[in-house]
Amino acid sequence: MVGENIMEQITRLKQQPGGGLVLFGGADIASTFMRLDLIDEYRLFVHPVVLGGGTPLFPPSDERAKLTLVEARTFDSVVVHVRYQRADEGR
């Protein structure tokens, strides 16, 4: 569980052996990780439902995220899974 000093804790976890980390959560925690530049890959499942409100997944930003599409799949002719990696992955 990550509490205080998210940047330090996630950086430490990313350096440990065993593969990548997965963040499950809503727009609030995702926007915190985006703001801290902690996300290397985005995996989004797009469901075609128009709600007209709610919390945006991507917070307003002055910087443009440079992403490369790695994979796109359609499930049941309705849900689309897209996977993007940061274009500057070699950082």
MARLUMTOR-25022 format. One record per residue: residue number from 0; residue in three letters; x negated, z negated, y negated of N, C-alpha, C, O in turn. Coordinates in Angstrom, 1 decimal. Example, Ala and Ser with C-alpha at 12.3 -4.5 7.8 and 13.67 -1.06 7.14 Angstrom:
+-----+--------+--------+--------+--------+--------+--------+--------+--------+--------+--------+--------+--------+--------+
| num | residu |    npx |    npz |    npy |   capx |   capz |   capy |    cpx |    cpz |    cpy |    opx |    opz |    opy |
+-----+--------+--------+--------+--------+--------+--------+--------+--------+--------+--------+--------+--------+--------+
|   0 |    ALA |  -13.2 |   -7.8 |    5.7 |  -12.3 |   -7.8 |    4.5 |  -13.2 |   -7.8 |    3.3 |  -14.2 |   -8.5 |    3.3 |
|   1 |    SER |  -12.8 |   -7.1 |    2.2 |  -13.7 |   -7.1 |    1.1 |  -12.9 |   -7.9 |    0.0 |  -13.4 |   -8.0 |   -1.1 |
+-----+--------+--------+--------+--------+--------+--------+--------+--------+--------+--------+--------+--------+--------+
END
This chain:
+-----+--------+--------+--------+--------+--------+--------+--------+--------+--------+--------+--------+--------+--------+
| num | residu |    npx |    npz |    npy |   capx |   capz |   capy |    cpx |    cpz |    cpy |    opx |    opz |    opy |
+-----+--------+--------+--------+--------+--------+--------+--------+--------+--------+--------+--------+--------+--------+
|   0 |    MET |   -0.8 |    0.0 |    1.2 |    0.0 |    0.0 |    0.0 |   -0.9 |    0.0 |   -1.2 |   -1.9 |   -0.7 |   -1.3 |
|   1 |    VAL |   -0.5 |    0.8 |   -2.2 |   -1.3 |    0.9 |   -3.5 |   -0.5 |    0.1 |   -4.5 |    0.7 |    0.3 |   -4.7 |
|   2 |    GLY |   -1.2 |   -0.7 |   -5.2 |   -0.6 |   -1.5 |   -6.3 |   -1.3 |   -1.2 |   -7.6 |   -1.0 |   -0.2 |   -8.2 |
|   3 |    GLU |   -2.1 |   -2.1 |   -8.0 |   -2.8 |   -2.0 |   -9.3 |   -4.0 |   -1.1 |   -9.1 |   -4.5 |   -0.9 |   -8.0 |
|   4 |    ASN |   -4.4 |   -0.5 |  -10.3 |   -5.6 |    0.4 |  -10.3 |   -5.5 |    1.5 |   -9.3 |   -6.3 |    1.7 |   -8.4 |
|   5 |    ILE |   -4.5 |    2.3 |   -9.4 |   -4.1 |    3.4 |   -8.5 |   -5.3 |    4.4 |   -8.3 |   -5.7 |    4.7 |   -7.2 |
|   6 |    MET |   -5.9 |    4.7 |   -9.4 |   -7.0 |    5.7 |   -9.4 |   -8.2 |    5.3 |   -8.5 |   -8.6 |    6.0 |   -7.7 |
|   7 |    GLU |   -8.6 |    4.0 |   -8.7 |   -9.7 |    3.5 |   -7.9 |   -9.3 |    3.4 |   -6.4 |  -10.1 |    3.7 |   -5.5 |
|   8 |    GLN |   -8.1 |    2.9 |   -6.1 |   -7.7 |    2.7 |   -4.7 |   -7.6 |    4.1 |   -4.0 |   -8.0 |    4.2 |   -2.8 |
|   9 |    ILE |   -7.0 |    5.0 |   -4.6 |   -6.8 |    6.4 |   -4.0 |   -8.1 |    7.1 |   -3.8 |   -8.4 |    7.7 |   -2.8 |
|  10 |    THR |   -9.0 |    7.0 |   -4.8 |  -10.3 |    7.6 |   -4.7 |  -11.1 |    7.0 |   -3.5 |  -11.7 |    7.7 |   -2.7 |
|  11 |    ARG |  -11.0 |    5.6 |   -3.3 |  -11.6 |    5.0 |   -2.2 |  -11.0 |    5.4 |   -0.8 |  -11.7 |    5.7 |    0.1 |
|  12 |    LEU |   -9.7 |    5.5 |   -0.8 |   -9.0 |    6.0 |    0.4 |   -9.4 |    7.4 |    0.8 |   -9.5 |    7.7 |    2.0 |
|  13 |    LYS |   -9.5 |    8.3 |   -0.2 |   -9.8 |    9.7 |    0.1 |  -11.2 |    9.8 |    0.6 |  -11.5 |   10.8 |    1.3 |
|  14 |    GLN |  -12.1 |    8.9 |    0.4 |  -13.5 |    8.9 |    0.9 |  -13.6 |    8.4 |    2.3 |  -14.7 |    8.6 |    2.9 |
|  15 |    GLN |  -12.6 |    7.8 |    2.8 |  -12.6 |    7.3 |    4.2 |  -12.4 |    8.4 |    5.2 |  -11.7 |    9.4 |    4.9 |
|  16 |    PRO |  -13.0 |    8.3 |    6.4 |  -12.8 |    9.3 |    7.4 |  -11.4 |    9.3 |    7.9 |  -10.7 |    8.3 |    7.8 |
|  17 |    GLY |  -10.9 |   10.4 |    8.5 |   -9.6 |   10.4 |    9.1 |   -8.6 |   11.4 |    8.5 |   -7.5 |   11.4 |    8.9 |
|  18 |    GLY |   -9.1 |   12.2 |    7.6 |   -8.2 |   13.2 |    7.1 |   -7.6 |   12.8 |    5.8 |   -8.0 |   11.9 |    5.1 |
|  19 |    GLY |   -6.6 |   13.6 |    5.4 |   -6.0 |   13.4 |    4.1 |   -4.9 |   12.4 |    4.0 |   -4.6 |   11.7 |    5.0 |
|  20 |    LEU |   -4.4 |   12.2 |    2.8 |   -3.4 |   11.2 |    2.5 |   -2.1 |   11.9 |    2.2 |   -2.1 |   13.1 |    1.7 |
|  21 |    VAL |   -1.0 |   11.3 |    2.5 |    0.3 |   11.9 |    2.2 |    1.1 |   10.9 |    1.4 |    1.1 |    9.7 |    1.7 |
|  22 |    LEU |    1.6 |   11.4 |    0.3 |    2.4 |   10.6 |   -0.6 |    3.9 |   10.9 |   -0.4 |    4.3 |   12.1 |   -0.6 |
|  23 |    PHE |    4.7 |    9.9 |    0.0 |    6.1 |   10.1 |    0.1 |    6.7 |    9.3 |   -1.0 |    6.4 |    8.1 |   -1.2 |
|  24 |    GLY |    7.6 |    9.9 |   -1.7 |    8.2 |    9.1 |   -2.8 |    8.9 |   10.1 |   -3.7 |    9.1 |   11.3 |   -3.5 |
|  25 |    GLY |    9.4 |    9.5 |   -4.8 |   10.2 |   10.3 |   -5.7 |    9.4 |   10.8 |   -6.9 |    8.1 |   10.8 |   -6.9 |
|  26 |    ALA |   10.1 |   11.3 |   -7.9 |    9.4 |   12.0 |   -9.0 |    8.6 |   11.0 |   -9.8 |    7.6 |   11.4 |  -10.4 |
|  27 |    ASP |    9.0 |    9.7 |   -9.9 |    8.2 |    8.8 |  -10.7 |    6.8 |    8.6 |  -10.2 |    5.8 |    8.7 |  -10.9 |
|  28 |    ILE |    6.7 |    8.3 |   -8.9 |    5.3 |    8.1 |   -8.3 |    4.5 |    9.4 |   -8.3 |    3.3 |    9.4 |   -8.5 |
|  29 |    ALA |    5.2 |   10.5 |   -8.0 |    4.6 |   11.8 |   -8.0 |    4.0 |   12.2 |   -9.4 |    2.9 |   12.6 |   -9.5 |
|  30 |    SER |    4.8 |   11.9 |  -10.5 |    4.3 |   12.2 |  -11.8 |    3.1 |   11.3 |  -12.2 |    2.2 |   11.7 |  -12.9 |
|  31 |    THR |    3.1 |   10.0 |  -11.7 |    1.9 |    9.2 |  -11.9 |    0.7 |    9.8 |  -11.2 |   -0.4 |    9.8 |  -11.8 |
|  32 |    PHE |    0.8 |   10.2 |  -10.0 |   -0.3 |   10.8 |   -9.3 |   -0.8 |   12.1 |  -10.0 |   -2.0 |   12.4 |  -10.0 |
|  33 |    MET |    0.2 |   12.9 |  -10.5 |   -0.2 |   14.1 |  -11.2 |   -0.9 |   13.8 |  -12.5 |   -2.0 |   14.5 |  -12.8 |
|  34 |    ARG |   -0.5 |   12.9 |  -13.2 |   -1.1 |   12.5 |  -14.5 |   -2.5 |   12.0 |  -14.2 |   -3.4 |   12.3 |  -15.0 |
|  35 |    LEU |   -2.8 |   11.3 |  -13.1 |   -4.1 |   10.8 |  -12.8 |   -5.0 |   11.8 |  -12.0 |   -6.1 |   11.6 |  -11.6 |
|  36 |    ASP |   -4.4 |   13.1 |  -11.8 |   -5.1 |   14.2 |  -11.2 |   -5.6 |   13.8 |   -9.8 |   -6.7 |   14.0 |   -9.4 |
|  37 |    LEU |   -4.6 |   13.2 |   -9.0 |   -4.9 |   12.8 |   -7.6 |   -4.4 |   13.7 |   -6.6 |   -4.6 |   13.4 |   -5.4 |
|  38 |    ILE |   -3.6 |   14.7 |   -6.9 |   -3.0 |   15.6 |   -5.9 |   -3.8 |   16.8 |   -5.7 |   -4.0 |   17.6 |   -6.7 |
|  39 |    ASP |   -4.2 |   17.1 |   -4.5 |   -5.0 |   18.3 |   -4.1 |   -4.1 |   19.4 |   -3.5 |   -4.4 |   20.5 |   -3.6 |
|  40 |    GLU |   -3.0 |   19.0 |   -3.0 |   -2.1 |   19.9 |   -2.3 |   -0.6 |   19.5 |   -2.5 |   -0.3 |   18.3 |   -2.4 |
|  41 |    TYR |    0.2 |   20.4 |   -2.8 |    1.7 |   20.2 |   -2.9 |    2.4 |   20.8 |   -1.8 |    2.2 |   22.0 |   -1.5 |
|  42 |    ARG |    3.3 |   20.1 |   -1.1 |    4.1 |   20.6 |   -0.1 |    5.6 |   20.3 |   -0.5 |    6.0 |   19.1 |   -0.5 |
|  43 |    LEU |    6.3 |   21.3 |   -0.8 |    7.6 |   21.2 |   -1.4 |    8.7 |   21.8 |   -0.5 |    8.4 |   22.9 |    0.1 |
|  44 |    PHE |    9.7 |   21.1 |   -0.3 |   10.9 |   21.7 |    0.5 |   12.0 |   21.9 |   -0.5 |   12.5 |   21.0 |   -1.2 |
|  45 |    VAL |   12.3 |   23.2 |   -0.7 |   13.3 |   23.5 |   -1.7 |   14.7 |   23.7 |   -1.1 |   14.9 |   24.5 |   -0.2 |
|  46 |    HIS |   15.6 |   22.9 |   -1.5 |   17.0 |   23.0 |   -1.0 |   17.8 |   23.6 |   -2.2 |   17.8 |   23.1 |   -3.3 |
|  47 |    PRO |   18.6 |   24.6 |   -1.9 |   19.4 |   25.3 |   -2.9 |   20.6 |   24.5 |   -3.4 |   21.7 |   24.9 |   -3.1 |
|  48 |    VAL |   20.4 |   23.4 |   -4.1 |   21.5 |   22.6 |   -4.6 |   21.3 |   22.5 |   -6.1 |   20.2 |   22.0 |   -6.5 |
|  49 |    VAL |   22.2 |   22.8 |   -6.9 |   22.1 |   22.6 |   -8.3 |   22.9 |   21.3 |   -8.7 |   24.1 |   21.2 |   -8.6 |
|  50 |    LEU |   22.1 |   20.4 |   -9.2 |   22.7 |   19.1 |   -9.6 |   23.0 |   19.0 |  -11.1 |   23.9 |   18.3 |  -11.5 |
|  51 |    GLY |   22.2 |   19.7 |  -11.9 |   22.4 |   19.6 |  -13.3 |   21.9 |   18.4 |  -14.0 |   22.2 |   18.1 |  -15.2 |
|  52 |    GLY |   21.1 |   17.5 |  -13.3 |   20.6 |   16.3 |  -13.9 |   19.6 |   15.7 |  -13.0 |   19.1 |   16.3 |  -12.0 |
|  53 |    GLY |   19.2 |   14.5 |  -13.4 |   18.2 |   13.7 |  -12.5 |   16.8 |   13.7 |  -13.2 |   16.6 |   14.2 |  -14.3 |
|  54 |    THR |   15.9 |   13.2 |  -12.4 |   14.5 |   13.1 |  -12.9 |   13.7 |   14.3 |  -12.5 |   13.7 |   14.7 |  -11.3 |
|  55 |    PRO |   13.1 |   15.0 |  -13.4 |   12.3 |   16.2 |  -13.0 |   11.1 |   15.8 |  -12.1 |   10.5 |   14.8 |  -12.3 |
|  56 |    LEU |   10.8 |   16.6 |  -11.2 |    9.7 |   16.4 |  -10.3 |    8.4 |   16.5 |  -11.0 |    7.5 |   15.7 |  -10.9 |
|  57 |    PHE |    8.3 |   17.5 |  -11.9 |    7.1 |   17.7 |  -12.6 |    7.3 |   17.3 |  -14.1 |    8.1 |   17.7 |  -14.8 |
|  58 |    PRO |    6.4 |   16.3 |  -14.5 |    6.6 |   15.8 |  -15.8 |    6.1 |   16.8 |  -16.9 |    5.3 |   17.7 |  -16.5 |
|  59 |    PRO |    6.5 |   16.6 |  -18.1 |    6.0 |   17.5 |  -19.2 |    4.4 |   17.3 |  -19.3 |    3.9 |   16.2 |  -19.1 |
|  60 |    SER |    3.8 |   18.4 |  -19.5 |    2.3 |   18.4 |  -19.6 |    1.8 |   19.5 |  -20.5 |    2.4 |   20.5 |  -20.6 |
|  61 |    ASP |    0.7 |   19.2 |  -21.2 |    0.1 |   20.2 |  -22.1 |   -0.8 |   21.1 |  -21.3 |   -1.2 |   22.2 |  -21.7 |
|  62 |    GLU |   -1.2 |   20.6 |  -20.1 |   -2.1 |   21.4 |  -19.3 |   -1.3 |   22.1 |  -18.2 |   -0.4 |   21.6 |  -17.6 |
|  63 |    ARG |   -1.8 |   23.3 |  -17.8 |   -1.2 |   24.1 |  -16.8 |   -1.9 |   23.9 |  -15.4 |   -3.1 |   24.0 |  -15.4 |
|  64 |    ALA |   -1.1 |   23.5 |  -14.4 |   -1.7 |   23.3 |  -13.1 |   -2.0 |   24.7 |  -12.5 |   -1.2 |   25.6 |  -12.4 |
|  65 |    LYS |   -3.3 |   24.8 |  -12.0 |   -3.7 |   26.1 |  -11.4 |   -3.6 |   25.9 |   -9.9 |   -4.4 |   25.1 |   -9.3 |
|  66 |    LEU |   -2.5 |   26.5 |   -9.3 |   -2.3 |   26.3 |   -7.9 |   -2.3 |   27.7 |   -7.2 |   -2.0 |   28.7 |   -7.7 |
|  67 |    THR |   -2.7 |   27.6 |   -5.9 |   -2.7 |   28.8 |   -5.0 |   -1.7 |   28.6 |   -3.9 |   -1.8 |   27.6 |   -3.2 |
|  68 |    LEU |   -0.8 |   29.6 |   -3.7 |    0.1 |   29.5 |   -2.6 |   -0.6 |   29.7 |   -1.3 |   -1.3 |   30.7 |   -1.1 |
|  69 |    VAL |   -0.4 |   28.8 |   -0.4 |   -1.1 |   28.8 |    0.9 |   -0.2 |   29.2 |    2.0 |   -0.5 |   29.8 |    3.0 |
|  70 |    GLU |    1.1 |   28.7 |    1.9 |    2.1 |   29.0 |    3.0 |    3.5 |   28.9 |    2.4 |    3.8 |   28.2 |    1.4 |
|  71 |    ALA |    4.3 |   29.7 |    3.0 |    5.8 |   29.7 |    2.6 |    6.6 |   30.0 |    3.9 |    6.3 |   31.0 |    4.6 |
|  72 |    ARG |    7.5 |   29.1 |    4.2 |    8.4 |   29.3 |    5.4 |    9.8 |   29.0 |    5.0 |   10.1 |   28.2 |    4.1 |
|  73 |    THR |   10.7 |   29.7 |    5.7 |   12.2 |   29.5 |    5.5 |   12.7 |   28.9 |    6.7 |   12.5 |   29.4 |    7.9 |
|  74 |    PHE |   13.5 |   27.9 |    6.5 |   14.2 |   27.2 |    7.7 |   15.7 |   27.4 |    7.6 |   16.3 |   27.2 |    6.5 |
|  75 |    ASP |   16.3 |   27.9 |    8.6 |   17.8 |   28.0 |    8.7 |   18.3 |   28.9 |    7.6 |   19.5 |   28.8 |    7.2 |
|  76 |    SER |   17.5 |   29.8 |    7.1 |   17.9 |   30.8 |    6.0 |   18.4 |   30.0 |    4.8 |   19.0 |   30.6 |    3.9 |
|  77 |    VAL |   18.0 |   28.8 |    4.6 |   18.4 |   28.0 |    3.5 |   17.3 |   27.3 |    2.8 |   17.0 |   27.5 |    1.6 |
|  78 |    VAL |   16.6 |   26.4 |    3.5 |   15.5 |   25.5 |    3.0 |   14.2 |   26.3 |    3.1 |   13.9 |   26.9 |    4.1 |
|  79 |    VAL |   13.5 |   26.3 |    2.0 |   12.2 |   26.9 |    1.9 |   11.1 |   25.9 |    1.7 |   11.2 |   25.0 |    0.8 |
|  80 |    HIS |   10.0 |   26.0 |    2.6 |    8.9 |   25.1 |    2.4 |    7.8 |   25.9 |    1.8 |    7.4 |   27.0 |    2.3 |
|  81 |    VAL |    7.2 |   25.4 |    0.7 |    6.1 |   26.1 |    0.1 |    4.9 |   25.1 |    0.0 |    5.1 |   23.9 |   -0.2 |
|  82 |    ARG |    3.7 |   25.6 |    0.3 |    2.5 |   24.7 |    0.2 |    1.5 |   25.4 |   -0.7 |    1.1 |   26.5 |   -0.6 |
|  83 |    TYR |    1.1 |   24.6 |   -1.7 |    0.2 |   25.1 |   -2.7 |   -1.0 |   24.1 |   -2.7 |   -0.9 |   22.9 |   -2.5 |
|  84 |    GLN |   -2.2 |   24.7 |   -2.9 |   -3.4 |   23.9 |   -3.1 |   -3.9 |   24.2 |   -4.5 |   -3.7 |   25.2 |   -5.1 |
|  85 |    ARG |   -4.7 |   23.2 |   -5.0 |   -5.3 |   23.3 |   -6.3 |   -6.2 |   24.5 |   -6.3 |   -7.0 |   24.7 |   -5.3 |
|  86 |    ALA |   -6.2 |   25.3 |   -7.3 |   -7.1 |   26.5 |   -7.4 |   -8.5 |   26.0 |   -7.6 |   -9.5 |   26.8 |   -7.2 |
|  87 |    ASP |   -8.7 |   24.9 |   -8.1 |  -10.1 |   24.3 |   -8.3 |  -10.5 |   23.3 |   -7.2 |  -11.1 |   22.3 |   -7.5 |
|  88 |    GLU |  -10.1 |   23.6 |   -6.0 |  -10.2 |   22.7 |   -4.9 |  -11.7 |   22.3 |   -4.6 |  -12.0 |   21.3 |   -4.0 |
|  89 |    GLY |  -12.6 |   23.1 |   -5.1 |  -14.0 |   22.8 |   -4.9 |  -14.6 |   21.8 |   -5.8 |  -15.8 |   21.7 |   -5.9 |
|  90 |    ARG |  -13.8 |   21.1 |   -6.5 |  -14.3 |   20.1 |   -7.5 |  -15.0 |   18.9 |   -6.9 |  -15.4 |   18.0 |   -7.6 |
+-----+--------+--------+--------+--------+--------+--------+--------+--------+--------+--------+--------+--------+--------+
END
